[in-house]
Amino acid sequence: MDSLPLWLLIVIFVAAAAVTWVAGIQLSKTTDVLDDRLHIGSALGGLIVLAVATNLPEIAITVSAALSGDVSVAVGNILGGIAIQTVVLVVLDVFGRRGKGVAPLTYRAASLTLVLEAVVVVAVLTVVVAGSQLPDGLVLLRLTPDVVLIAVLWVVGLLLVQRAGKGLPWHEEGRAPDASPHTTGHRRRKPAEPHSRMSTTRASVVFAVSALATLAAGVVLERAGDAASSQLGLSGVLFGATVLALATSLPEISTGLQAVHQGDDNLAMSDIFGGNAFLPVLFLVATLISGEAVLPAAQASDIYLTALAALLTLVYVVGLLFRPRRRIAGMGVDSLVVLVLYLVGLGGLFAIAS
């Protein structure tokens, strides 16, 4: 695609982003149906299906970048994606449910299970930072200890969330007063009435087609975006952490808005935290494909984005615990803090990259 003119690259990029958006909505709908029909909604299988389904663009970009030998784009996309997907919660807070008297997102979705999911995200990001300091020669059977530990932490986190879904030894099992009604577990929402009439076979076909479309769109996003960023003189790190990360976050935005509109605020936050905990597991995939240690090759900007993502996640942990009810500029206080920190963080990212 390097030989294509810039305007055509932009058109291709926007078209691929649109496909990602539409396919993300279909993935959400059919995942709901399959979770309900196959009775895997709160089981480990349901959590894995959810994480993979909403992060198919990142998977496609990681595999494509690893096969081409340019893992820097994949690393920047993954770590930048975690930061920007946390900012997606700001979008859900502002545009999800509006109106006078409507409380902020963290007030409505308060749950100790969500706090646990956020802690898992921070734990995984901590290993990412530690792994970046290891020597690049610790490769055995095309794996490194840091990526293996990340995968183990993710699985342990899923098991803990599943355990928390069965009840916590706290007053009212960790449910906050006046929070949105929901049952415990990761995937809570039942399919809406129109989708409940969809047959299991049709849901499976639509899911498979949407998954393939998302995978293809992810590869096109990476190729067209990389060519466009080169012509614009934008570094791969900056592009992967901003424009590409935003484009690949479209499934989370579409499914999150749909969940909030249907009154399941808890699901919207849970999907974001669950996806953010899964994204670093893709470093294991990149290591297996490339045969090289990925995290020791991380640049300063990558580690910077990791720290920023952890900080933004912790802000929402505080919001879930204190549940601020006040809205400022149409969003909760915690969302405003996250937005300001992210914008300031982008300024620091540009300073590092330049």
WOSUL-V911905 format. One record per residue. N is the residue number from 1. D_CENTER is the distance of its C-alpha to the mean C-alpha in Angstrom with 2 decimals. Layout:
n = [N N]
d_center = [D_CENTER D_CENTER]
This chain:
n = [1 2 3 4 5 6 7 8 9 10 11 12 13 14 15 16 17 18 19 20 21 22 23 24 25 26 27 28 29 30 31 32 33 34 35 36 37 38 39 40 41 42 43 44 45 46 47 48 49 50 51 52 53 54 55 56 57 58 59 60 61 62 63 64 65 66 67 68 69 70 71 72 73 74 75 76 77 78 79 80 81 82 83 84 85 86 87 88 89 90 91 92 93 94 95 96 97 98 99 100 101 102 103 104 105 106 107 108 109 110 111 112 113 114 115 116 117 118 119 120 121 122 123 124 125 126 127 128 129 130 131 132 133 134 135 136 137 138 139 140 141 142 143 144 145 146 147 148 149 150 151 152 153 154 155 156 157 158 159 160 161 162 163 164 165 166 167 168 169 170 171 172 173 174 175 176 177 178 179 180 181 182 183 184 185 186 187 188 189 190 191 192 193 194 195 196 197 198 199 200 201 202 203 204 205 206 207 208 209 210 211 212 213 214 215 216 217 218 219 220 221 222 223 224 225 226 227 228 229 230 231 232 233 234 235 236 237 238 239 240 241 242 243 244 245 246 247 248 249 250 251 252 253 254 255 256 257 258 259 260 261 262 263 264 265 266 267 268 269 270 271 272 273 274 275 276 277 278 279 280 281 282 283 284 285 286 287 288 289 290 291 292 293 294 295 296 297 298 299 300 301 302 303 304 305 306 307 308 309 310 311 312 313 314 315 316 317 318 319 320 321 322 323 324 325 326 327 328 329 330 331 332 333 334 335 336 337 338 339 340 341 342 343 344 345 346 347 348 349 350 351 352 353 354]
d_center = [27.49 28.87 32.11 30.76 31.41 28.76 29.03 28.46 25.38 23.92 24.89 23.32 20.01 20.06 21.15 18.36 15.82 17.84 17.78 13.98 14.12 16.95 15.76 12.47 14.90 17.11 14.60 13.85 17.63 18.74 16.34 17.95 21.33 20.95 19.64 22.70 25.18 24.34 23.97 20.80 18.88 18.97 19.73 17.95 17.98 16.18 13.28 13.12 13.59 10.77 8.19 10.07 10.63 7.37 6.60 10.30 10.47 9.02 11.42 14.14 13.94 14.03 16.94 18.68 18.58 19.77 22.51 23.67 23.84 21.70 18.93 18.67 16.65 14.20 14.08 13.74 10.96 8.85 9.95 10.05 6.56 5.67 8.61 8.24 5.08 7.44 10.11 8.91 10.53 13.59 13.72 13.63 16.23 18.43 18.43 17.60 20.94 23.66 27.28 29.77 29.28 25.63 23.99 20.69 17.41 17.60 21.24 20.71 17.83 19.37 19.20 19.71 17.31 14.47 16.06 16.11 12.41 11.90 14.73 13.23 10.33 13.29 15.40 13.27 13.07 16.80 17.52 15.88 18.35 21.16 20.64 21.01 24.50 25.73 28.24 27.15 29.86 28.33 27.53 28.89 28.49 25.84 23.70 23.45 23.40 20.31 17.96 19.85 19.42 15.64 15.72 18.32 16.51 13.53 16.26 18.17 15.36 15.07 18.84 19.02 16.77 18.95 21.98 21.04 20.71 24.41 25.44 25.55 28.90 28.61 30.49 29.30 26.70 24.51 24.37 24.99 27.82 27.21 23.52 22.29 23.86 21.70 22.31 20.71 18.14 14.53 15.24 17.99 18.77 21.63 21.76 23.52 27.18 27.16 24.54 26.34 29.21 27.24 28.61 26.66 27.82 26.71 23.26 22.97 24.25 21.98 18.92 20.26 21.15 17.82 16.12 18.77 18.45 14.74 15.58 18.56 16.92 14.40 17.54 19.37 16.78 17.04 20.83 21.71 19.53 21.00 24.46 24.10 22.88 25.88 28.26 26.96 27.29 23.68 22.63 19.97 18.19 18.21 17.33 14.35 12.99 13.85 14.84 13.05 9.64 10.42 11.72 8.91 6.74 9.79 9.01 6.69 9.67 12.26 11.44 10.90 14.19 15.84 15.20 16.49 19.40 20.35 20.50 17.74 16.07 15.27 13.25 11.18 10.32 10.11 7.51 5.11 6.77 7.04 3.81 4.15 7.60 7.55 6.66 10.03 11.80 11.91 14.41 16.70 16.64 17.44 20.15 21.68 21.96 23.24 25.26 24.63 23.06 19.84 19.07 22.73 22.56 19.75 21.14 21.67 19.11 16.39 17.50 17.77 14.12 13.35 15.84 14.58 11.04 13.07 15.44 13.19 11.83 15.53 16.61 14.78 16.35 19.63 19.03 18.50 21.66 23.85 22.63 24.07 25.58 26.54 24.89 25.28 24.81 23.28 20.56 20.69 21.89 18.73 16.71 19.56 19.45 15.75 16.57 19.71 18.29 15.68 18.57 20.86 18.41 18.29 22.07 22.10 19.92 22.47 25.23 24.03 23.55 26.94]
